[in-house]
């Protein structure tokens, strides 16, 4: 973006004022249509493009259902809703009906602070004016509630209410948790998020969502970000706004490949029993072929896909046995070309079982990563039902298994253990509703996707993200 573009962006940001409704679908459609028009006029559909969707409240204007808002991501989805080139959902579809909403005097709020942030980062003196006194309370709306602040400041020590009402989670699952399995071998893990949201047709851009404070719908924002191949950022304080946006922008500006797809074809009667990639997959009925869309990848990132295979019994020893062929297809952003890479997996099938082999550290690390994400998913289900002890027990069991694993000292496992301790101790009714749920959803998505979505991430951050965040200080 050149100087003129920055000046125009700052001017547009300053003109935004808070109103009385949240037309999330209208804003999303407007952003997607803008990118689609630019791509159509330039003929460059493979350039890195993204919509950043920000809100501090519930979607209560236009389309409000998650399934409808996800349809707004693509031309095909919008056509099914009857939206054609307008971008503004009808006002008659308010969540709260009964006439037009009461009008209030427009006030500069969140976006004025965003304008100041971008202004300072681009070394321009055109800063936003100081908010009037009546707006100071609005600007503090994103500070964590006292109980959540207390937890953050006490290095995850449980609040007094939790110490009095609940005993520490035991080392084994509570008796009310029959059949809890938290290892990949048990196959009680979800290869993909439950009922992963999907966008109809082709996305013109990725979508990253930002939820400010605890009054937004975290389920909706996470679903939209996953359908849009992006990430969900939970921002619980004004101090985290600059670093969260810098983290996102640093990643986007370092995108090196898009539309990545991994195709696995097995041979010799081998079948794919499970594929753990954090995304939806397409498999043949026999399990002989499996296709996994992996979205995009940014500089220094990696994607680790775990496969569980069914191998047939052999009558005799084989020293060079073909198991599968894997083909990776992607658009190379650097060279602007489609590229493919192919490799074969071949094994030695001895007649006797070897006992001197150890499991691979990387495989163990990512088995733990999948286990942690699934434990968070299951814990969230219990917490939503009010079963806080059961939710804490799940996280405790997963943490102890990770701590006892061979890869426990890796940076990723250390980050997972810290995250699980944090969300476990936020599982009290008051803290859960004041941002604990939002925090858990963000951390769960982070580990599933192997991508940073928090300002202070240690496991998946990159130099490009660090560089962009330092520019905002």
N, C-alpha and C positions, 0 to 999 in steps of 0.2 A: 504494500500500500504506500503510495507516494504522499507528499505533504498535503496536497489538495484533497486526497481521499481521506486522510486523517482529520483534516479540518471539517470536512463535510460530515464524517461519522460523529465527531464530537458535537456538532450543531444538532444533528438528528437526535442524539442521546439526550441532550439538554431540553429538547422540546417535548420529551415524553413526560406525561403526568399521570399520577395515579387516578383511577376512576372508582367505580363502584362494583365492577364485575370483572371476572377473569375469563376472557374468551380465548382459551388455550388453543382450541382447534383453529380459530380464525388466524391467530398469529402463526401457527405451524404451517397452515396452507399458504399463507402469504409468503413465508420464507421459502418453502419448497417451490412455489410457482416462480419466484424471482430467480432462483437458481436454474430452473428448467428453461426459462426464457433466455437467460444468458448462454446456456449450453446450446440451445437451438440456434441462436444467432451467430455464435462463434464456431459451432461445429466441433467443439472440444468437450466431449462428454466424459472423458477419462481424467480430467483435471480434478485435483483434490478439492472437494467442496463439502461444507458441513453447515448445518443449522444448529445454533445454540438456543435452546428453549429454556427460558427462565421464568420462575413463578414463586410467589410466596403464599399462594392460597389454592383453594380448590377450583377446579374448572366448573363454573356455574353459568356460563353463557355459551351459546352455540352448541356444538356436539360435546357431550360430557361423558359418555360411556367410553371405557377404554378401547373396546373393539372399534368404535366409530372413529376415535381419534387416531388409531393406528391406520385405519383406511385412508386418513388424510395425508399419509406419507407419500402416496404414489398417485399417478394419473388414473390408473385402473381402479384403485380404491376410491378415489374421489368421485369417479364416474358412477360407481355403485351407490354413492350417497346422493347423487344428483348435483354435485358441485362441478361446475365447468367454467374455470377461468375467473371466478369471483374471489375466492379466498376467504370470504366472510360468511360464516355460518349464520343462518337465520336467527334473529333475536327471539323469535317465538319459541325457540327450543331451550329456554332457560330452565335451569334446575329448579329455581324457585319462581313459580309463576304468580300471576296476580297483578299484572300491570308493570309499568316501567319502574326501574329501581330508583330510589331517591337520589337526587343529584347533590353533590357536595362540591365545594370549591376545590379546583385542581391544586394539588400540592406536589412539589418535587420530592422524590423519595429515593428508593433504591437506585434507580437509573441515573440520578444525578451523581450519586457516589461512584457509580461505574464510570461516568464521564470523567470525574476527577481522577480516577484510577488510570484510565487510558491516557488522560492528559499528562499526568506526571510521568508515565512510562515512556511517552514519546517526546519528552522534554519541551513541551509547549507551555506557554504561560497563560493559555486560555482556559483557566480552571473554572469549575462550577462555583457559583456564589454560595456563601454559607447559608444553610437552611434557617428559616425563621424559627423562633422558639417553639411554636406549636408543632413543628416537624421533628424536633429533637427526639420526641418519644417514639415516632415512627422509625427513626434511624436506629434506635436501640432495640427494635423488635426482634432482631436476629440474635440477641445475646442468649446463651443457654439459660434455662431456668436455674434458680439457686441450687437445687438438688443435683442437677447435672453438672453445674460448675464445681460443686463440692467434690463430686466424684473425679472429675478431670484433674483437680488440683491435688487430690490425695493419692495419686499414682495407683488408681484402681482399688483403693481400700473401700470395702462395702460401707454404705451409709448406715447410721445407727438403726434406722427402721428395719433394714435387712438383717442386721445382726440380732435384733430382738425377735423378729418374727420367723426367721428361717435359719435352720442349721446349715453348716457348710455342706456343699455337695459331697457325697460319699465317693469313694474310689470306684465303686461299681454302680451300674444303673439301678435306680430305685425299683422297688418291687412292682410298681405300677407300670413298668416299661417292659413287658414281656417281648422277647424276640428282637431286641434292639441289636442291630449289626452295623458296625461302622468300619468295615474293611472292604477293600475292593473284591477280595476273594468271595465274600458272602453274597455279592451281587445284589445287595439291598441299596445300592447307590443309584441315583438317577444319572444316566449318561448325559442327559441334557436337563435344563431347568424344567420343572413341571409345567406342562401345557405352554411351551415357549410361544410367545406372540410372533405372528408373521405378518409381513406387509405384502399386499397383492402387487404383482408386477415388479418392475425394476425401480430401485431407489436412485434418484438423481443426486442425493447427498446423504451423508451420515447425519445422525441426529444425536446431539449430546444434551442432556437435561440437567438443570440446576434447580434444586429446591432449597429455598431460603427459610430458615426457621422450621418449626415443627407443625405448622398449620397446613402444609401442602399434602397432597396424596402421593406418598412414596411408592405405593403399588403401581399407580398410573405412570409416574415418571420413569420408574425402572422398566416397565413394560414397553413404553414408547422408545426408550433408549436402546433396548435390546432388539426391538423390531427395526430400529433405524441403524443397527450395527454400530452404536455409540456406547456411551457410558452415562451413568447417573451419578451426579455429585450432590452430596448432602452438605449444606453450608450452615452451620449452627451459630456462627458469629460473624460480625462484620469484618473482623480481622482476617478471616479466611477467604474473603471474596477475591482479593488480588491473586493470592497464590493458587486458588482453585482454577481461576480462568487462565492463569499463566501455565499451569500444569496441562490443561486441555490444549491450549494454543501451541505450546511447545511440542506436544505429541503430533498434532495435526500438521504442523509445518515440517515435520521430519518423516512423513509418510513415504515409504519406499515401494510398497506393493499394494495392489488393490484386487478385489474380486478373486481372492485366493480359494482354490478348491483342491482338496485331496481326494483322489480316487484310489481305492484299494481293491485289487482283484486277486483272489486266492486261487491256488491250484491244488491238485492232488487231494481233492475232497476236504480241504481245509475250509472252515467257515468262521466268520466273524461273529462271536457271541455277543460282544459289547464293544462299543467305541466311546471313549470318554474324551470329549473335546469341549464341553461347555456349550455346544450348539446343537441344533437339530441335524439329523443325518437321514440319508436315503439308502435303504438296503434292499437287496433282492430277497425274495422269499427263501432262497436256499442259504443266504448269508455269504454267497461267493463274491458278491460285489458290495461295496460300501462307499458312498460319496459324502464327504464332509465339507460344507462351506465354512471357511475360516475368516471371511471378511477381509480386513486390511491389516497391514503390519507396519509398525513405525520403527525407525532406526534404533538398533540395539535391543529390540523386543525379540521374543521367541515364542513359539507355540508348541506345546508338547501334547501329543495325542497318544493316549494309552489304548491299546487294543487287547482284548481278551479273545484268544483263538481256540477253536476246537480242532484238535489234530487227530487224524485217524490212527488206529493201531497198525503197526507194520509187522510183517512176518519175519523180516530180517533187517540187519543193520544197514544204514545208508549214510555215507560220509558227506554227500552234497545233495541235500534235499530241498527243492524249490517250494517255498511256503507261499509267497505272495509277491506281487508287483505293485508298487506304489507310484502314482504319477501326480506331481504337483503342478497345477496350472495357475498363472497369475499375470496381472498386468504390471509391468515394470514401470514405475512412475519416472524413474531416472532416464530411461531410454525410450519411453512412450511406445513400448512394444509388448505384445503378448508373448510369454515364454512358458516353457514346460521343463520340468526336471523329472527324471524317472530312475528308480532303483529297485533292486530285487532283494528280498530277504531269503537267505538260504541257510539251512541248519544241518548240523550233523545229528543223526538219530542213532545213538549207540544202542547196543543190545542190553547193556546194564546201566542202571541209574548211577550217575556220578554224584558223590557227596562232598566234593571239594570246591564246589562252585558257590559263590556268594551273589546276592542280588545286587543289581546295579544301583549306585547312589542316586542317579537322576531319576530312575524309575521309582525308587522308594520315595524320593521327594515329591513326585507328582501324584503318587498314590496318596500321600498325606494331604496334598493340596485338594484333591478331589474329595477325600474324606472330610476335611475341614469345611469345604463349601456345602457338602451334603448335611453335615451336622448342623451348620447354621440354618440351612433350609428347614430341616426337621424341627429345630429348636424354635424357629419363628412360628411354625404352625402351632406348636404347643403354647407359646407365649400369647398368641392371638386368642387362644381359648381360655387364657387366664391360668394355665398350668405352668407357673414360673419355676417351680422346683423341678418338674420334669424337663423343662427346657434347659435349665442349668445343668442337670445331670447329664444330658446328652453332650453338651459342650465339654463338661468335665471329663467324660469318658474319652472323647475324641482327643482332648488335650493330652491326657495321660498316655494314650497310645502313640501319639506323635512324639512325646518326650522320650519314650522308650525305644523309638525306631532308630535305625542306623544313620538316618539323615537328619536327626534332630538338631544338629548344630549348624545346618545350612541356613543361609540368610532368609530364604523363603519360609522355612519351618519356624524360625525364630519370629518372623513377622506374623505368621499365622497364630502362633501361641499368644503373642501380645494381643492380637485382634480378638481372639476368642475369650481371653481373660477380660478384656474391656467390655465386650457385649454381654458376657455372662453376668458381670456385676451391674449392668444397667437393666437387668431383668427384675425390676420391681414395678408394680403397677404405675406409680407416679412417674418414674424415669422412663419407662417404656413408652408411655403416651407423650412424653415431653421431648422425644427425639431418639430414644433407644432403638425403636423399630427402624427408623430411617438410617441410623448408623449401621445396624446389622445388615440391612439390605445392600447398602453400599459396599461393605466389606465382603459380603458373600459374592457379589457380582465381580468385584476386583479379583478375587482368587479364581473364580470360574474362568474369567476372560484373560487372566494374566496381563492385566493392564492397570496402571495407576488411575485412581479416581478420587484421591484425597490429597490434600495439600502436603501432608507430612509422610507420605508413603516411603517405605524403605525397600520393599521387595521388588517392585516393578518400575521404579522411576528410571529415567534415562538422562544422559547428559544434556540432551536437547530440552528436556523438561526443566532440569536444574538451571540451565542457562536462562531460559525464559522467566523462571521465577525470580532469579537474582536481578533481572532487569526491572522488576516491579518493586524492588526495595529501595 
